[in-house]
């Protein structure tokens, strides 16, 4: 947290600029969350949300199509362009004026689902996920009936103001009705989704995600109050996010050494750098499978997980120093030097 955050808080308080004050407080809470102080972050968010710090107890044990899920999960870092939109989502939910349906779009691994979980955690709300696997049915007309039953369950959630509903990969039941390759049955299903969304309780917050936004029925898109695009990552954003992911994991793997300069070279050797979900899996797996006896073994495993066949000359051409090549290959600097010189 920087001094300017505190100064801004005081400034916005004096100016009675509530919106700016809350945005600054969200930034401070996010800082503590990213620096392994989730308890303080949650306390700040609870104060902002004006709710108690205990999770609401909602009984949905008899529901068939929705289930409660754990929101205690590691967040994926987001670039400022997306982060600002998520702050807007948080504000919209707290204002409680019926802006309650949000569509998160973007490729797999961009953080859509994890962000939905973090929103529920920050606002101290119970998160429910719709199980599309059992909604889709091969019997004629049954999928549309199941969708109607699912929305009936949503209508009967106790304390709807304390819940967030996640429809992950909603495209599985709501593709374009006029697409000639689509089945008429899925057209009926999409129409059932329209009806359910139109009648959704304003107190319920709904977050839907999709990887197939371009194939979406345009009439369905209009049912959402806001569309958040999770594709706005530059290569520099992804490089900084990789740093953040590594720092979190290094706190858990005490034996692993820190060589951020080499790590960044490895990340930038990826063409292109993958989205945060894949980055996290690559870094976590490299650390998990590395030898505790070699502090930089994870860097070697990370590099060769994305570069299967690489010679010493290839490494040199990529800008790695003799010491870095030694770390990545296990070949001593002197031997590397001799081979590169052709001695």
C-alpha positions as CSV (number, residue, x, y, z in Angstrom):
1,X,0.0,0.0,0.0
2,X,1.3,3.4,-1.0
3,X,1.1,6.7,0.9
4,X,-1.1,8.1,-1.8
5,X,-3.8,5.6,-0.9
6,X,-4.1,7.0,2.6
7,X,-3.9,10.6,1.4
8,X,-6.6,9.8,-1.2
9,X,-8.9,8.3,1.5
10,X,-8.6,11.5,3.6
11,X,-9.1,13.7,0.6
12,X,-12.2,11.9,-0.6
13,X,-13.6,11.8,2.9
14,X,-13.2,15.6,3.3
15,X,-14.7,16.1,-0.1
16,X,-17.6,13.8,0.7
17,X,-16.9,11.9,-2.5
18,X,-18.3,8.5,-1.4
19,X,-17.8,6.7,-4.7
20,X,-14.1,7.6,-4.9
21,X,-13.6,6.9,-1.2
22,X,-15.1,3.4,-1.7
23,X,-13.0,2.7,-4.8
24,X,-9.8,3.7,-2.9
25,X,-10.8,1.4,0.0
26,X,-11.4,-1.5,-2.4
27,X,-7.8,-0.9,-3.7
28,X,-6.5,-1.0,-0.1
29,X,-8.4,-4.2,0.6
30,X,-7.1,-5.8,-2.6
31,X,-3.6,-4.9,-1.6
32,X,-3.9,-6.7,1.7
33,X,-5.5,-9.7,0.0
34,X,-2.7,-10.0,-2.5
35,X,-0.1,-9.7,0.3
36,X,-1.5,-12.7,2.2
37,X,-3.6,-10.7,4.7
38,X,-7.0,-12.0,3.7
39,X,-8.5,-11.4,7.2
40,X,-7.8,-7.7,7.1
41,X,-9.0,-7.5,3.5
42,X,-12.3,-9.2,4.4
43,X,-12.7,-6.9,7.4
44,X,-12.4,-3.8,5.2
45,X,-14.8,-5.2,2.7
46,X,-17.3,-6.2,5.4
47,X,-17.2,-2.6,6.6
48,X,-17.8,-1.3,3.1
49,X,-20.6,-3.7,2.5
50,X,-22.2,-2.8,5.8
51,X,-22.8,-6.5,6.6
52,X,-21.6,-8.7,9.5
53,X,-18.5,-10.8,9.0
54,X,-20.4,-14.1,9.3
55,X,-21.4,-16.0,6.2
56,X,-25.2,-16.2,5.7
57,X,-26.7,-19.5,6.2
58,X,-28.9,-20.5,3.2
59,X,-30.5,-23.9,3.1
60,X,-30.7,-25.3,-0.4
61,X,-30.2,-29.0,0.4
62,X,-33.3,-29.9,-1.5
63,X,-32.4,-28.1,-4.7
64,X,-31.4,-30.2,-7.7
65,X,-29.9,-27.8,-10.2
66,X,-27.9,-25.4,-8.0
67,X,-25.3,-26.1,-5.4
68,X,-23.3,-24.0,-2.9
69,X,-19.5,-23.8,-3.6
70,X,-16.5,-22.7,-1.5
71,X,-15.2,-19.2,-2.3
72,X,-12.0,-19.5,-0.4
73,X,-9.8,-19.6,-3.5
74,X,-6.7,-17.9,-4.7
75,X,-7.5,-14.9,-6.9
76,X,-5.9,-14.4,-10.3
77,X,-4.3,-11.0,-10.7
78,X,-6.1,-8.8,-13.2
79,X,-4.8,-5.9,-15.4
80,X,-6.1,-2.4,-14.5
81,X,-8.6,-2.3,-17.4
82,X,-10.4,-5.3,-16.1
83,X,-9.9,-4.5,-12.4
84,X,-11.6,-1.1,-12.8
85,X,-14.7,-2.9,-14.4
86,X,-14.8,-5.3,-11.5
87,X,-14.8,-2.4,-9.0
88,X,-17.8,-1.1,-11.0
89,X,-19.5,-4.5,-10.6
90,X,-18.9,-4.3,-6.8
91,X,-20.3,-0.8,-6.6
92,X,-23.4,-1.8,-8.7
93,X,-24.2,-4.7,-6.5
94,X,-23.8,-2.6,-3.3
95,X,-26.0,0.2,-4.7
96,X,-28.9,-2.4,-4.9
97,X,-30.8,-0.6,-7.7
98,X,-31.5,-3.7,-9.8
99,X,-28.2,-3.7,-11.8
100,X,-27.7,-7.4,-11.0
101,X,-27.0,-9.4,-14.1
102,X,-23.4,-9.6,-15.4
103,X,-21.8,-11.5,-18.3
104,X,-18.1,-12.3,-18.1
105,X,-16.6,-13.0,-21.6
106,X,-13.2,-14.2,-22.6
107,X,-11.0,-17.1,-23.4
108,X,-10.4,-20.0,-20.9
109,X,-7.9,-19.1,-18.2
110,X,-8.6,-15.3,-18.2
111,X,-10.0,-15.4,-14.7
112,X,-13.8,-15.2,-15.2
113,X,-14.8,-17.9,-12.8
114,X,-12.2,-17.1,-10.2
115,X,-13.3,-13.4,-10.3
116,X,-16.9,-14.4,-9.7
117,X,-15.8,-16.4,-6.6
118,X,-13.7,-13.4,-5.4
119,X,-16.7,-11.1,-5.8
120,X,-18.7,-13.4,-3.6
121,X,-15.9,-13.6,-1.0
122,X,-15.3,-9.8,-0.9
123,X,-19.0,-9.1,-0.5
124,X,-19.4,-11.9,2.0
125,X,-22.1,-13.6,0.0
126,X,-22.9,-17.2,-0.5
127,X,-22.0,-18.4,-4.0
128,X,-24.2,-20.9,-5.9
129,X,-23.3,-22.6,-9.2
130,X,-25.8,-23.9,-11.7
131,X,-25.1,-27.4,-12.7
132,X,-25.7,-27.5,-16.5
133,X,-24.6,-31.1,-16.7
134,X,-27.9,-32.3,-15.3
135,X,-30.0,-29.6,-16.9
136,X,-29.2,-30.7,-20.4
137,X,-31.3,-33.7,-21.3
138,X,-31.6,-35.8,-24.5
139,X,-35.3,-36.2,-24.2
140,X,-37.4,-33.8,-26.3
141,X,-38.4,-30.7,-24.4
142,X,-36.9,-31.8,-21.1
143,X,-34.0,-29.4,-21.2
144,X,-36.3,-26.4,-21.4
145,X,-38.4,-27.9,-18.6
146,X,-35.3,-28.3,-16.5
147,X,-34.3,-24.7,-17.1
148,X,-37.7,-23.6,-15.9
149,X,-37.3,-25.7,-12.8
150,X,-33.8,-24.3,-12.2
151,X,-35.2,-20.7,-12.2
152,X,-37.9,-21.9,-9.8
153,X,-35.1,-22.9,-7.4
154,X,-33.5,-19.6,-7.8
155,X,-36.8,-17.9,-7.0
156,X,-37.0,-19.8,-3.8
157,X,-33.5,-19.1,-2.4
158,X,-33.9,-17.8,1.1
159,X,-32.2,-14.4,1.7
160,X,-31.7,-13.7,-2.0
161,X,-29.9,-10.5,-1.1
162,X,-27.1,-12.6,0.5
163,X,-26.5,-14.8,-2.6
164,X,-24.6,-14.7,-5.9
165,X,-25.5,-17.1,-8.7
166,X,-22.8,-18.3,-11.1
167,X,-23.8,-19.7,-14.5
168,X,-20.5,-20.9,-15.6
169,X,-20.3,-21.5,-19.4
170,X,-23.9,-20.4,-20.0
171,X,-23.3,-21.0,-23.7
172,X,-24.0,-24.7,-23.1
173,X,-27.7,-23.9,-22.9
174,X,-28.0,-20.5,-24.7
175,X,-26.4,-20.5,-28.1
176,X,-27.8,-18.5,-31.1
177,X,-31.3,-19.5,-31.8
178,X,-31.0,-18.6,-35.5
179,X,-27.8,-20.5,-36.1
180,X,-28.6,-23.1,-38.8
181,X,-26.2,-25.6,-37.1
182,X,-28.1,-25.3,-33.8
183,X,-30.7,-27.8,-32.8
184,X,-34.3,-26.6,-32.4
185,X,-34.3,-28.1,-28.9
186,X,-31.5,-25.7,-27.9
187,X,-33.6,-22.8,-29.3
188,X,-36.4,-23.8,-26.9
189,X,-33.8,-23.9,-24.1
190,X,-32.5,-20.4,-25.0
191,X,-36.1,-19.1,-24.9
192,X,-36.6,-20.7,-21.5
193,X,-33.4,-18.9,-20.3
194,X,-34.9,-15.6,-21.6
195,X,-38.0,-16.0,-19.6
196,X,-36.1,-16.9,-16.5
197,X,-33.8,-14.0,-16.7
198,X,-36.7,-11.6,-17.3
199,X,-38.4,-12.8,-14.2
200,X,-35.3,-13.0,-12.0
201,X,-35.5,-11.5,-8.5
202,X,-33.7,-8.1,-8.5
203,X,-32.2,-9.0,-5.1
204,X,-30.3,-11.9,-6.7
205,X,-27.0,-11.2,-8.3
206,X,-26.3,-13.3,-11.4
207,X,-22.9,-13.7,-13.0
208,X,-22.7,-15.8,-16.2
209,X,-19.5,-16.7,-18.1
210,X,-18.8,-17.7,-21.7
211,X,-15.9,-18.5,-23.9
212,X,-18.1,-18.3,-27.0
213,X,-19.4,-14.7,-26.9
214,X,-19.4,-14.3,-30.7
215,X,-21.8,-17.2,-31.0
216,X,-24.1,-15.8,-28.4
217,X,-27.8,-15.0,-29.1
218,X,-27.9,-11.2,-29.3
219,X,-31.2,-11.1,-27.5
220,X,-29.6,-12.9,-24.6
221,X,-26.8,-10.4,-24.4
222,X,-29.4,-7.7,-24.0
223,X,-30.7,-9.4,-20.9
224,X,-27.5,-8.6,-19.0
225,X,-26.9,-5.2,-17.4
226,X,-23.2,-5.3,-18.2
227,X,-20.7,-7.3,-20.2
228,X,-17.2,-7.5,-18.8
229,X,-14.5,-8.5,-21.4
230,X,-11.6,-10.5,-19.8
231,X,-9.5,-10.5,-23.0
232,X,-7.9,-7.1,-22.3
233,X,-4.4,-8.5,-21.4
234,X,-1.3,-7.1,-23.0
235,X,1.9,-9.2,-23.0
236,X,3.3,-6.8,-20.4
237,X,0.2,-7.3,-18.2
238,X,0.8,-11.1,-18.4
239,X,4.5,-10.8,-17.6
240,X,3.6,-8.7,-14.4
241,X,0.9,-11.2,-13.5
242,X,3.4,-14.1,-13.8
243,X,5.6,-12.2,-11.3
244,X,2.7,-11.9,-8.9
245,X,1.8,-15.6,-9.2
246,X,5.4,-16.7,-8.7
247,X,5.7,-14.5,-5.5
248,X,2.6,-16.2,-4.0
249,X,3.9,-19.7,-4.7
250,X,7.5,-18.9,-3.5
251,X,6.0,-18.1,-0.1
252,X,4.8,-21.8,0.0
253,X,7.9,-23.4,-1.4
254,X,10.6,-22.2,1.0
255,X,13.4,-24.3,-0.7
256,X,13.0,-22.5,-4.0
257,X,15.4,-19.7,-4.8
258,X,14.4,-16.3,-6.3
259,X,15.9,-15.3,-9.6
260,X,13.4,-12.9,-11.0
261,X,15.5,-11.8,-13.9
262,X,15.8,-15.4,-15.2
263,X,12.1,-16.1,-14.5
264,X,11.1,-13.0,-16.6
265,X,13.3,-14.1,-19.5
266,X,11.6,-17.5,-19.4
267,X,8.1,-16.0,-19.3
268,X,8.9,-13.6,-22.2
269,X,10.3,-16.5,-24.2
270,X,6.7,-17.8,-24.5
271,X,5.1,-16.7,-27.8
272,X,2.5,-15.6,-26.8
273,X,2.5,-15.5,-23.0
274,X,-0.5,-17.6,-21.9
275,X,-3.5,-16.3,-19.9
276,X,-3.3,-16.3,-16.1
277,X,-5.0,-19.6,-15.5
278,X,-2.5,-21.5,-17.6
279,X,0.4,-19.4,-16.2
280,X,-0.6,-20.4,-12.7
281,X,-0.8,-24.1,-13.6
282,X,2.6,-24.0,-15.3
283,X,4.4,-22.2,-12.4
284,X,2.7,-24.3,-9.8
285,X,3.5,-27.6,-11.5
286,X,7.1,-26.6,-12.1
287,X,7.5,-25.8,-8.4
288,X,5.6,-28.9,-7.2
289,X,7.8,-31.3,-9.3
290,X,11.1,-29.6,-8.6
291,X,13.8,-31.1,-6.4
292,X,14.1,-29.6,-2.9
293,X,17.9,-30.1,-3.3
294,X,18.1,-27.7,-6.2
295,X,16.7,-24.2,-5.5
296,X,16.4,-23.3,-9.2
297,X,15.2,-26.7,-10.5
298,X,11.7,-25.2,-10.9
299,X,13.1,-22.6,-13.4
300,X,14.6,-25.4,-15.5
301,X,11.3,-27.4,-15.4
302,X,9.3,-24.2,-16.3
303,X,11.6,-23.4,-19.3
304,X,11.6,-27.0,-20.7
305,X,7.8,-27.3,-20.2
306,X,7.4,-24.8,-23.0
307,X,10.7,-25.4,-25.0
308,X,11.0,-29.1,-25.6
309,X,14.1,-29.2,-27.8
310,X,16.7,-26.4,-27.1
311,X,20.4,-26.4,-27.8
312,X,23.0,-24.3,-26.0
313,X,23.2,-22.0,-29.0
314,X,19.4,-21.6,-29.0
315,X,19.6,-20.5,-25.3
316,X,22.4,-18.1,-26.2
317,X,20.4,-16.7,-29.1
318,X,17.4,-16.1,-26.7
319,X,19.6,-13.9,-24.6
320,X,20.4,-16.1,-21.7
321,X,23.8,-15.6,-20.0
322,X,26.3,-18.3,-19.3
323,X,25.2,-18.5,-15.7
324,X,21.5,-18.7,-16.7
325,X,22.3,-21.4,-19.3
326,X,24.1,-23.3,-16.5
327,X,21.0,-23.1,-14.3
328,X,18.7,-24.2,-17.1
329,X,20.8,-27.1,-18.4
330,X,22.9,-28.2,-15.4
331,X,26.0,-27.9,-17.7
332,X,28.8,-25.9,-16.0
333,X,29.6,-22.4,-17.3
334,X,33.1,-23.4,-18.4
335,X,31.7,-26.3,-20.5
336,X,29.0,-24.1,-21.9
337,X,31.6,-21.5,-22.9
338,X,33.8,-24.1,-24.6
339,X,31.0,-25.6,-26.5
340,X,29.7,-22.2,-27.7
341,X,33.1,-21.3,-28.9
342,X,33.4,-24.6,-30.6
343,X,36.5,-25.7,-28.6
